């Protein structure tokens, strides 16, 4: 296919190159502010050439509903933490009529580090090329082609949410969540997430627990006089893993032993440390069950350590004073889950050549969970695979042809949605809440 026949042609390839060069690494990772707003402005200018207007700019703020992981990072970052990560909404057409509006959401923030941008043999490499800048630009290319063929009488509304605060465990809690709460969504909402060319209309949501030891350390001259955080947490990992692994399988929850850290020196006994465990669940009922099962397993692991180590002089103090130094807290829990179906929109998607994943076990966690609403249908759909395309690794890449194929599918979907909107005479006009600048 020649450039002249492509939707994702040179203009949009250049735009993607420019976006990939901009550092948009989330402060949730390294605590360093990025140039996210510069990337937003570049994308917004390209959308403005098509007739889009910026209809909202939303900035998060510290509040009690944020996960502890976000509040903790906010507490150690500069004052501009939230202002550095705005989310914007671009609107076209009659987007205030939800029944006739389709919304696309993609996140501009990335994990780190920033990677060199390169193109070779039709393949693009760079941070965000698959997760999530590349697919976002491919949507814009599709919209551009659709607008060229759109009749003047078409009253379809299009919204594009360009968000921050997705990566680093933020999960849209100060980005996408706010945009949905303020009403900037359509009857059909498409979260532009790599989904292997088929869509999910369900997601998982994650919850994270931190197991901590806060005791007294020592040197190797008197190891028995310390609370040995390394020994305690290592024992907790083994006991919790053995107990929880089969129980999580039984309720279809993915468990990840995320990390254990005490120290790196060879001649010290570290008295402090922490263990992180992540759980991805498909329903809030399962999430509540995880809390219960973890509490039970933690208590058993605590008893196991006391029983196994109380007679060993090296760890006697750790066992005797375990209750004083060992604790756990949930850094993140209680978040919603996307789980919705729509016969009407599933049929429309199929007519557009966009097929539904039949295997929900392959779904994953992203901020699509905030798209769970009674008055709309939300899906996760994008090109490529998070794993096979190297998302979050130093080999993040995608073929230009894959972005072109995705653009074509979005173009087809826009045509299908537009056709149905023309037959829909609903005038349910909504008024979005006033956005916080």
SULPE-V201518 format. One record per residue. N is the residue number from 1. RES is the residue in three letters. PSI is psi in whole degrees, 0 to 359 (none if undefined). Layout:
# SULPE-V201518
n->N res->RES psi->PSI
n->N res->RES psi->PSI
This chain:
# SULPE-V201518
n->1 res->UNK psi->131
n->2 res->UNK psi->161
n->3 res->UNK psi->324
n->4 res->UNK psi->337
n->5 res->UNK psi->356
n->6 res->UNK psi->149
n->7 res->UNK psi->316
n->8 res->UNK psi->66
n->9 res->UNK psi->192
n->10 res->UNK psi->322
n->11 res->UNK psi->316
n->12 res->UNK psi->333
n->13 res->UNK psi->320
n->14 res->UNK psi->318
n->15 res->UNK psi->317
n->16 res->UNK psi->316
n->17 res->UNK psi->315
n->18 res->UNK psi->319
n->19 res->UNK psi->323
n->20 res->UNK psi->333
n->21 res->UNK psi->344
n->22 res->UNK psi->131
n->23 res->UNK psi->110
n->24 res->UNK psi->29
n->25 res->UNK psi->130
n->26 res->UNK psi->138
n->27 res->UNK psi->346
n->28 res->UNK psi->339
n->29 res->UNK psi->297
n->30 res->UNK psi->357
n->31 res->UNK psi->14
n->32 res->UNK psi->134
n->33 res->UNK psi->148
n->34 res->UNK psi->188
n->35 res->UNK psi->40
n->36 res->UNK psi->317
n->37 res->UNK psi->327
n->38 res->UNK psi->319
n->39 res->UNK psi->318
n->40 res->UNK psi->313
n->41 res->UNK psi->321
n->42 res->UNK psi->315
n->43 res->UNK psi->319
n->44 res->UNK psi->323
n->45 res->UNK psi->319
n->46 res->UNK psi->321
n->47 res->UNK psi->326
n->48 res->UNK psi->329
n->49 res->UNK psi->339
n->50 res->UNK psi->355
n->51 res->UNK psi->3
n->52 res->UNK psi->147
n->53 res->UNK psi->147
n->54 res->UNK psi->116
n->55 res->UNK psi->351
n->56 res->UNK psi->147
n->57 res->UNK psi->115
n->58 res->UNK psi->135
n->59 res->UNK psi->133
n->60 res->UNK psi->173
n->61 res->UNK psi->160
n->62 res->UNK psi->131
n->63 res->UNK psi->170
n->64 res->UNK psi->344
n->65 res->UNK psi->349
n->66 res->UNK psi->144
n->67 res->UNK psi->152
n->68 res->UNK psi->328
n->69 res->UNK psi->323
n->70 res->UNK psi->314
n->71 res->UNK psi->323
n->72 res->UNK psi->316
n->73 res->UNK psi->319
n->74 res->UNK psi->324
n->75 res->UNK psi->340
n->76 res->UNK psi->358
n->77 res->UNK psi->169
n->78 res->UNK psi->167
n->79 res->UNK psi->334
n->80 res->UNK psi->17
n->81 res->UNK psi->306
n->82 res->UNK psi->319
n->83 res->UNK psi->335
n->84 res->UNK psi->350
n->85 res->UNK psi->59
n->86 res->UNK psi->163
n->87 res->UNK psi->141
n->88 res->UNK psi->158
n->89 res->UNK psi->127
n->90 res->UNK psi->132
n->91 res->UNK psi->147
n->92 res->UNK psi->142
n->93 res->UNK psi->206
n->94 res->UNK psi->61
n->95 res->UNK psi->349
n->96 res->UNK psi->347
n->97 res->UNK psi->100
n->98 res->UNK psi->322
n->99 res->UNK psi->340
n->100 res->UNK psi->21
n->101 res->UNK psi->136
n->102 res->UNK psi->137
n->103 res->UNK psi->139
n->104 res->UNK psi->134
n->105 res->UNK psi->128
n->106 res->UNK psi->150
n->107 res->UNK psi->137
n->108 res->UNK psi->340
n->109 res->UNK psi->153
n->110 res->UNK psi->169
n->111 res->UNK psi->174
n->112 res->UNK psi->173
n->113 res->UNK psi->170
n->114 res->UNK psi->136
n->115 res->UNK psi->153
n->116 res->UNK psi->140
n->117 res->UNK psi->130
n->118 res->UNK psi->159
n->119 res->UNK psi->127
n->120 res->UNK psi->132
n->121 res->UNK psi->41
n->122 res->UNK psi->11
n->123 res->UNK psi->132
n->124 res->UNK psi->140
n->125 res->UNK psi->144
n->126 res->UNK psi->160
n->127 res->UNK psi->116
n->128 res->UNK psi->359
n->129 res->UNK psi->330
n->130 res->UNK psi->330
n->131 res->UNK psi->78
n->132 res->UNK psi->11
n->133 res->UNK psi->317
n->134 res->UNK psi->306
n->135 res->UNK psi->326
n->136 res->UNK psi->317
n->137 res->UNK psi->325
n->138 res->UNK psi->325
n->139 res->UNK psi->315
n->140 res->UNK psi->321
n->141 res->UNK psi->321
n->142 res->UNK psi->318
n->143 res->UNK psi->320
n->144 res->UNK psi->316
n->145 res->UNK psi->320
n->146 res->UNK psi->320
n->147 res->UNK psi->329
n->148 res->UNK psi->330
n->149 res->UNK psi->4
n->150 res->UNK psi->126
n->151 res->UNK psi->153
n->152 res->UNK psi->333
n->153 res->UNK psi->354
n->154 res->UNK psi->127
n->155 res->UNK psi->22
n->156 res->UNK psi->136
n->157 res->UNK psi->144
n->158 res->UNK psi->130
n->159 res->UNK psi->141
n->160 res->UNK psi->115
n->161 res->UNK psi->119
n->162 res->UNK psi->105
n->163 res->UNK psi->157
n->164 res->UNK psi->175
n->165 res->UNK psi->33
n->166 res->UNK psi->318
n->167 res->UNK psi->175
n->168 res->UNK psi->17
n->169 res->UNK psi->1
n->170 res->UNK psi->324
n->171 res->UNK psi->36
n->172 res->UNK psi->10
n->173 res->UNK psi->339
n->174 res->UNK psi->25
n->175 res->UNK psi->265
n->176 res->UNK psi->320
n->177 res->UNK psi->314
n->178 res->UNK psi->323
n->179 res->UNK psi->321
n->180 res->UNK psi->320
n->181 res->UNK psi->329
n->182 res->UNK psi->2
n->183 res->UNK psi->14
n->184 res->UNK psi->70
n->185 res->UNK psi->169
n->186 res->UNK psi->189
n->187 res->UNK psi->327
n->188 res->UNK psi->126
n->189 res->UNK psi->126
n->190 res->UNK psi->114
n->191 res->UNK psi->117
n->192 res->UNK psi->84
n->193 res->UNK psi->135
n->194 res->UNK psi->117
n->195 res->UNK psi->23
n->196 res->UNK psi->29
n->197 res->UNK psi->2
n->198 res->UNK psi->162
n->199 res->UNK psi->152
n->200 res->UNK psi->141
n->201 res->UNK psi->22
n->202 res->UNK psi->158
n->203 res->UNK psi->169
n->204 res->UNK psi->164
n->205 res->UNK psi->145
n->206 res->UNK psi->153
n->207 res->UNK psi->142
n->208 res->UNK psi->131
n->209 res->UNK psi->142
n->210 res->UNK psi->122
n->211 res->UNK psi->125
n->212 res->UNK psi->147
n->213 res->UNK psi->125
n->214 res->UNK psi->82
n->215 res->UNK psi->202
n->216 res->UNK psi->129
n->217 res->UNK psi->183
n->218 res->UNK psi->175
n->219 res->UNK psi->178
n->220 res->UNK psi->358
n->221 res->UNK psi->332
n->222 res->UNK psi->64
n->223 res->UNK psi->333
n->224 res->UNK psi->348
n->225 res->UNK psi->5
n->226 res->UNK psi->160
n->227 res->UNK psi->110
n->228 res->UNK psi->93
n->229 res->UNK psi->325
n->230 res->UNK psi->314
n->231 res->UNK psi->317
n->232 res->UNK psi->309
n->233 res->UNK psi->326
n->234 res->UNK psi->319
n->235 res->UNK psi->320
n->236 res->UNK psi->320
n->237 res->UNK psi->312
n->238 res->UNK psi->311
n->239 res->UNK psi->313
n->240 res->UNK psi->320
n->241 res->UNK psi->314
n->242 res->UNK psi->320
n->243 res->UNK psi->315
n->244 res->UNK psi->328
n->245 res->UNK psi->307
n->246 res->UNK psi->328
n->247 res->UNK psi->325
n->248 res->UNK psi->320
n->249 res->UNK psi->321
n->250 res->UNK psi->333
n->251 res->UNK psi->16
n->252 res->UNK psi->46
n->253 res->UNK psi->134
n->254 res->UNK psi->128
n->255 res->UNK psi->135
n->256 res->UNK psi->121
n->257 res->UNK psi->98
n->258 res->UNK psi->324
n->259 res->UNK psi->149
n->260 res->UNK psi->128
n->261 res->UNK psi->131
n->262 res->UNK psi->303
n->263 res->UNK psi->179
n->264 res->UNK psi->352
n->265 res->UNK psi->149
n->266 res->UNK psi->344
n->267 res->UNK psi->31
n->268 res->UNK psi->152
n->269 res->UNK psi->118
n->270 res->UNK psi->126
n->271 res->UNK psi->355
n->272 res->UNK psi->153
n->273 res->UNK psi->173
n->274 res->UNK psi->153
n->275 res->UNK psi->133
n->276 res->UNK psi->135
n->277 res->UNK psi->132
n->278 res->UNK psi->142
n->279 res->UNK psi->131
n->280 res->UNK psi->121
n->281 res->UNK psi->158
n->282 res->UNK psi->348
n->283 res->UNK psi->155
n->284 res->UNK psi->334
n->285 res->UNK psi->316
n->286 res->UNK psi->323
n->287 res->UNK psi->317
n->288 res->UNK psi->326
n->289 res->UNK psi->322
n->290 res->UNK psi->316
n->291 res->UNK psi->314
n->292 res->UNK psi->312
n->293 res->UNK psi->323
n->294 res->UNK psi->316
n->295 res->UNK psi->318
n->296 res->UNK psi->317
n->297 res->UNK psi->323
n->298 res->UNK psi->315
n->299 res->UNK psi->319
n->300 res->UNK psi->319
n->301 res->UNK psi->323
n->302 res->UNK psi->315
n->303 res->UNK psi->322
n->304 res->UNK psi->316
n->305 res->UNK psi->314
n->306 res->UNK psi->314
n->307 res->UNK psi->319
n->308 res->UNK psi->332
n->309 res->UNK psi->354
n->310 res->UNK psi->334
n->311 res->UNK psi->358
n->312 res->UNK psi->117
n->313 res->UNK psi->323
n->314 res->UNK psi->329
n->315 res->UNK psi->13
n->316 res->UNK psi->315
n->317 res->UNK psi->319
n->318 res->UNK psi->319
n->319 res->UNK psi->317
n->320 res->UNK psi->324
n->321 res->UNK psi->22
n->322 res->UNK psi->315
n->323 res->UNK psi->336
n->324 res->UNK psi->336
n->325 res->UNK psi->346
n->326 res->UNK psi->133
n->327 res->UNK psi->171
n->328 res->UNK psi->157
n->329 res->UNK psi->151
n->330 res->UNK psi->117
n->331 res->UNK psi->335
n->332 res->UNK psi->126
n->333 res->UNK psi->167
n->334 res->UNK psi->12
n->335 res->UNK psi->153
n->336 res->UNK psi->172
n->337 res->UNK psi->140
n->338 res->UNK psi->124
n->339 res->UNK psi->92
n->340 res->UNK psi->157
n->341 res->UNK psi->153
n->342 res->UNK psi->112
n->343 res->UNK psi->319
n->344 res->UNK psi->309
n->345 res->UNK psi->331
n->346 res->UNK psi->322
n->347 res->UNK psi->318
n->348 res->UNK psi->314
n->349 res->UNK psi->319
n->350 res->UNK psi->320
n->351 res->UNK psi->332
n->352 res->UNK psi->358
n->353 res->UNK psi->15
n->354 res->UNK psi->113
n->355 res->UNK psi->152
n->356 res->UNK psi->141
n->357 res->UNK psi->131
n->358 res->UNK psi->341
n->359 res->UNK psi->96
n->360 res->UNK psi->348
n->361 res->UNK psi->341
n->362 res->UNK psi->1
n->363 res->UNK psi->173
n->364 res->UNK psi->181
n->365 res->UNK psi->131
n->366 res->UNK psi->182
n->367 res->UNK psi->12
n->368 res->UNK psi->343
n->369 res->UNK psi->332
n->370 res->UNK psi->352
n->371 res->UNK psi->3
n->372 res->UNK psi->103
n->373 res->UNK psi->157
n->374 res->UNK psi->340
n->375 res->UNK psi->24
n->376 res->UNK psi->173
n->377 res->UNK psi->128
n->378 res->UNK psi->139
n->379 res->UNK psi->163
n->380 res->UNK psi->119
n->381 res->UNK psi->126
n->382 res->UNK psi->172
n->383 res->UNK psi->157
n->384 res->UNK psi->186
n->385 res->UNK psi->138
n->386 res->UNK psi->320
n->387 res->UNK psi->306
n->388 res->UNK psi->335
n->389 res->UNK psi->10
n->390 res->UNK psi->28
n->391 res->UNK psi->140
n->392 res->UNK psi->15
n->393 res->UNK psi->177
n->394 res->UNK psi->9
n->395 res->UNK psi->32
n->396 res->UNK psi->126
n->397 res->UNK psi->164
n->398 res->UNK psi->147
n->399 res->UNK psi->140
n->400 res->UNK psi->324
n->401 res->UNK psi->328
n->402 res->UNK psi->323
n->403 res->UNK psi->324
n->404 res->UNK psi->314
n->405 res->UNK psi->319
n->406 res->UNK psi->316
n->407 res->UNK psi->317
n->408 res->UNK psi->320
n->409 res->UNK psi->323
n->410 res->UNK psi->322
n->411 res->UNK psi->314
n->412 res->UNK psi->320
n->413 res->UNK psi->318
n->414 res->UNK psi->319
n->415 res->UNK psi->317
n->416 res->UNK psi->316
n->417 res->UNK psi->318
n->418 res->UNK psi->319
n->419 res->UNK psi->318
n->420 res->UNK psi->323
n->421 res->UNK psi->325
n->422 res->UNK psi->335
n->423 res->UNK psi->356
n->424 res->UNK psi->116
n->425 res->UNK psi->13
n->426 res->UNK psi->138
n->427 res->UNK psi->43
n->428 res->UNK psi->89
n->429 res->UNK psi->134
n->430 res->UNK psi->155
n->431 res->UNK psi->112
n->432 res->UNK psi->149
n->433 res->UNK psi->156
n->434 res->UNK psi->124
n->435 res->UNK psi->146
n->436 res->UNK psi->125
n->437 res->UNK psi->none
